[in-house]
């Protein structure tokens, strides 16, 4: 008999001292808060598990400029390869860290940079934008389909472009279904104070609002409390994370902004040295930017015809037939003016 050929030589093992790719994500909130931070962290953990030899660290409950500057400088000084500041108001500290450590890739999100910011920033500073407001357009459509009073509302944390675009596009989506829909919004100046949020939600409900879009963080729990205590059905739409299980009786859907997808993609790009100066994620290229799947009782509250209307709107957005305005650029930007969602000509965007 012919002797068996020798087995192939084993693949060489990676060098024992191979340095991992190290990334840190700084965010407001906590990595288990079922909101903004949690969504980022889910994507980071998935990237760490899938890519191999990657270490990702969170910096939690970072709200102030000094938090981002000090922590960003600390991680950069330790030789981290990628520093992501997941707070849209932190472009300045991100630039300072990038200038101080030109060999470290620093990114800030969500920021839709105007040309002067894009061109005048350090080479190692990247901007990430996920079109959060595309998800809010979808939830606005659903709100207009399910409201019984014809009056929907939104409660936001603070007014700055990356946040303002969310309630404005929610209103725009609702108007595409019903151009005469009534809309009331308020900025509550907090991300996490549930008492303030509950009081504001109760005021909206007393004024006839029966669907409330949240554009804040843990404070949404106060909005949910107000809805559960209301005398009639009030629906709440949390943001950032699929939150149906928190209160199935009042949660219509969630504005899921694709944050896990973005975190995964950016860490992957960092590992492969493929980070772009501007990394743009939209409903046109990111399926994770969506209204979370409908479940009962909200699902049963919509007719088959209403569900078909929603599916048609979603398809028209994803195909580009409906063009949702940009945050700061082009015609009718939705991040620069509170109230703009009620002024845009619907025909101009394809509705």
C-alpha positions, 0 to 999 in steps of 0.5 A, a space after each residue: 500500500 502507498 504510504 499516507 502523505 504526511 499531514 500539512 504543517 500546522 498554521 503558525 500560532 500568532 505571536 504570543 506578544 501580539 498587541 491587541 487592537 484597543 478601542 474605547 467608547 465614551 458615552 453618556 449613560 451606562 452600558 446596560 441602560 437599554 438606551 444610547 450607551 447600551 446600543 453602542 456597547 452591544 455593537 462593540 462587544 460583537 466586534 470584539 467577539 468576532 474580530 479577535 485580538 481586539 479589546 474594547 473598553 467603555 467609559 460610562 456616564 460621561 456628560 461634560 466636556 471635561 469628561 471627554 477631554 480628560 478621559 480621551 487624553 488618558 486613553 490616548 496616552 495609554 496607546 489606545 488605537 481608537 477613541 470614539 466619543 459617542 456624544 454629538 456635542 463633543 467635537 471640540 474635545 475630540 479635536 483637542 485629543 486628536 491634536 495632542 495624539 496624532 497617532 491615535 484615531 479619534 472619532 466623534 459621533 453623531 456629527 454631520 460636519 460642515 465643510 469648514 469643520 471637515 477640512 480644518 480638523 486634524 487628519 486623525 479626527 473622524 466624524 461619524 454620523 448615523 441618520 438617527 432622524 431617518 428612524 424618527 421619520 419611520 416612527 412619525 409615520 406609525 404615530 400618525 397611523 395609530 393616534 386617535 386624537 390627531 395630536 402627537 408630541 415629542 420630549 427632547 433632552 437638549 436642543 442641538 442639531 443631532 438631537 433637534 433633527 429627531 423630533 423634527 423628522 418625527 413630525 415630518 413623518 407624521 405630516 406625510 401621513 396626515 398633513 394636518 396632524 397636530 404636534 407639540 414638543 418640549 425640551 426638558 433639559 435633562 437626559 435622566 431625570 424621570 420626574 421632570 420627564 413624567 411631569 412634561 409628559 403629563 402636560 402633553 397628555 393633558 393637552 390631547 397628545 396620545 403618542 409621545 416620541 422620546 428624544 432623551 435617555 433614561 428619562 424616558 422611564 418617566 414618560 412611560 410612567 405618565 402613559 401608564 397612569 393616563 386615563 386613556 391609551 397613550 403610546 410612547 416611542 423610546 429611542 436608541 434601543 428596542 424597549 418594548 419589554 419595558 412596558 408592552 402596554 404603552 410602547 408603540 415601537 422604538 426609534 432604533 438608530 443603528 448604533 450597534 451597527 455603527 459601533 461594529 463597523 467603526 471598530 472593524 474599520 479601525 482594525 483594518 485601517 479603513 476609517 474614513 474622514 466622514 463615516 455616514 450611516 443612513 437608512 439607505 445603507 444601514 438596515 439597523 436604522 429603523 422603527 423596531 418591530 411592532 408587537 401586540 398590543 400596538 400591532 393589533 391596534 393597526 389595521 392591515 391597510 395601515 400596516 401596508 401604508 407604513 411598509 410603503 413609506 419605509 420602502 420609499 425611504 430606503 429606495 431613495 424615493 422619499 428624501 429625508 432632509 439632512 441635519 445641517 446641509 442642503 435644502 430644509 435642514 432639520 437640525 438647525 431650527 426647532 419647528 422646521 418639521 412643520 414648515 417643510 413642503 412635503 412635495 419637496 421630499 417626495 411625500 
